[in-house]
Every structure is written in structure tokens, then in C-alpha cells.
Amino acid sequence: MMGAICYLRKCFRNAPVSEIKRDNLKNFFRWAFFSTGENDPIYDEELEEYIREIEKMPGRKLEPGRGNTKCLRLTLDKVEMLHRSLTWYLVANFVRTAL
């Protein structure tokens, strides 16, 4: 039981359990099981079944609504990239080896 809670907290960027609510978990399940971020009614029944299974855990009744946390959706979320020139890496390596 605690393993599942710890896993979910990590998927929600170490958010407190109180911030992980029904809509947050549905959003995570949409990505994890259906590879989508869209709110498609075709999946609603299955998502509710997953939520019911989570709620069967002792002491884990999910609050309705959405908390102030976001889940990691590695294949859907935008990746912030930063371009650095070869000179940057050469200088960084020089400084690292000089110390």
C-alpha cells in the first residue's frame, strides 16, 4: 500500500498526498494508459474503475476536483531545452579538471 502511495507522489513531483485529487489522478491515468492528455468521454468509465481500485486502499478516499499539483507526463509535456555551444562544454570541462 505505501509503495503505491510513494509511487504516485513521485509521479506528481513529490506533492503531498492531500494535493493528489480525483481529476489529477485521471489526468495521470489518461497519459499512462491511453497516451493522451485530452479529456475524451470514451475513457471515462474505465478511468472511474481505476479510481475505485485506488480508493479500495485502506484510508485512501480521493477528494473530488483538482489539486495544485501536476503529474509527470513524459511523452506529452513540453521539454525545455537549452542550446550550449561546444565552447561552453570545453570551458566547463577545463574548470572541472582544474579544480
Kinemage of the C-alpha trace (Angstrom):
@kinemage 1
@onewidth
@group {chain A} dominant
@subgroup {mainchain}
@vectorlist {calphas} color= white
{ca met a 1} P 0.000 0.000 0.000
{ca met a 2} L 2.692 2.515 0.958
{ca gly a 3} L 4.626 1.604 -2.193
{ca ala a 4} L 1.702 2.662 -4.372
{ca ile a 5} L 1.304 5.938 -2.481
{ca cys a 6} L 5.045 6.676 -2.745
{ca tyr a 7} L 4.932 5.885 -6.471
{ca leu a 8} L 2.013 8.254 -7.024
{ca arg a 9} L 3.714 11.009 -5.032
{ca lys a 10} L 6.802 10.689 -7.236
{ca cys a 11} L 4.659 10.807 -10.369
{ca phe a 12} L 3.212 14.047 -9.035
{ca arg a 13} L 6.641 15.610 -8.361
{ca asn a 14} L 6.672 14.711 -4.641
{ca ala a 15} L 3.421 16.545 -3.988
{ca pro a 16} L 1.699 15.964 -0.648
{ca val a 17} L -0.898 13.213 -0.827
{ca ser a 18} L -3.593 15.758 0.056
{ca glu a 19} L -2.924 17.584 -3.251
{ca ile a 20} L -3.500 14.486 -5.416
{ca lys a 21} L -7.214 14.542 -6.147
{ca arg a 22} L -9.525 12.646 -8.497
{ca asp a 23} L -9.015 14.842 -11.565
{ca asn a 24} L -5.239 14.867 -11.073
{ca leu a 25} L -5.193 11.082 -10.975
{ca lys a 26} L -7.458 10.823 -14.024
{ca asn a 27} L -5.076 13.079 -15.912
{ca phe a 28} L -2.165 10.820 -14.972
{ca phe a 29} L -4.079 7.662 -15.974
{ca arg a 30} L -5.033 9.221 -19.343
{ca trp a 31} L -1.353 9.622 -20.096
{ca ala a 32} L -0.189 6.324 -18.558
{ca phe a 33} L -2.801 4.013 -20.091
{ca phe a 34} L -4.153 5.837 -23.143
{ca ser a 35} L -1.213 8.041 -24.245
{ca thr a 36} L -3.377 11.125 -24.389
{ca gly a 37} L -3.848 14.334 -22.487
{ca glu a 38} L -7.277 15.018 -23.931
{ca asn a 39} L -10.444 14.662 -21.884
{ca asp a 40} L -12.184 12.019 -24.022
{ca pro a 41} L -15.530 10.715 -22.651
{ca ile a 42} L -14.879 7.309 -24.231
{ca tyr a 43} L -12.393 6.558 -21.410
{ca asp a 44} L -14.463 7.926 -18.500
{ca glu a 45} L -15.914 4.594 -17.368
{ca glu a 46} L -12.537 2.875 -17.357
{ca leu a 47} L -10.897 5.808 -15.562
{ca glu a 48} L -13.580 5.669 -12.871
{ca glu a 49} L -12.850 1.965 -12.428
{ca tyr a 50} L -9.149 2.721 -11.889
{ca ile a 51} L -10.059 5.417 -9.356
{ca arg a 52} L -12.325 2.983 -7.484
{ca glu a 53} L -9.447 0.496 -7.270
{ca ile a 54} L -7.162 3.166 -5.803
{ca glu a 55} L -9.865 4.108 -3.306
{ca lys a 56} L -10.086 0.490 -2.106
{ca met a 57} L -6.727 1.036 -0.424
{ca pro a 58} L -7.228 1.496 3.308
{ca gly a 59} L -7.566 5.154 4.205
{ca arg a 60} L -7.328 6.388 0.624
{ca lys a 61} L -10.557 8.155 -0.344
{ca leu a 62} L -9.778 10.674 -3.094
{ca glu a 63} L -11.231 14.138 -2.837
{ca pro a 64} L -13.159 15.383 -5.877
{ca gly a 65} L -11.697 18.128 -8.005
{ca arg a 66} L -8.160 19.064 -8.948
{ca gly a 67} L -5.275 19.810 -6.586
{ca asn a 68} L -2.429 22.265 -7.079
{ca thr a 69} L -0.066 19.663 -8.494
{ca lys a 70} L 0.785 18.390 -11.953
{ca cys a 71} L 1.819 14.900 -12.917
{ca leu a 72} L 4.820 13.954 -14.983
{ca arg a 73} L 3.679 13.069 -18.489
{ca leu a 74} L 6.998 12.379 -20.116
{ca thr a 75} L 5.721 11.857 -23.655
{ca leu a 76} L 3.226 14.753 -23.692
{ca asp a 77} L 4.743 17.638 -21.754
{ca lys a 78} L 6.969 20.154 -23.466
{ca val a 79} L 10.680 19.713 -22.829
{ca glu a 80} L 12.583 22.906 -22.089
{ca met a 81} L 15.858 22.706 -23.997
{ca leu a 82} L 18.851 24.970 -23.788
{ca his a 83} L 21.428 25.145 -26.550
{ca arg a 84} L 25.034 25.444 -25.444
{ca ser a 85} L 27.972 25.699 -27.781
{ca leu a 86} L 30.958 23.392 -27.822
{ca thr a 87} L 32.957 26.235 -26.278
{ca trp a 88} L 30.728 26.089 -23.195
{ca tyr a 89} L 31.459 22.399 -22.683
{ca leu a 90} L 35.194 22.878 -23.260
{ca val a 91} L 35.371 25.671 -20.670
{ca ala a 92} L 33.238 23.698 -18.192
{ca asn a 93} L 35.458 20.639 -18.602
{ca phe a 94} L 38.595 22.753 -18.172
{ca val a 95} L 37.246 24.323 -14.962
{ca arg a 96} L 36.130 20.940 -13.621
{ca thr a 97} L 39.519 19.306 -14.209
{ca ala a 98} L 41.460 22.345 -12.937
{ca leu a 99} L 39.744 22.191 -9.552
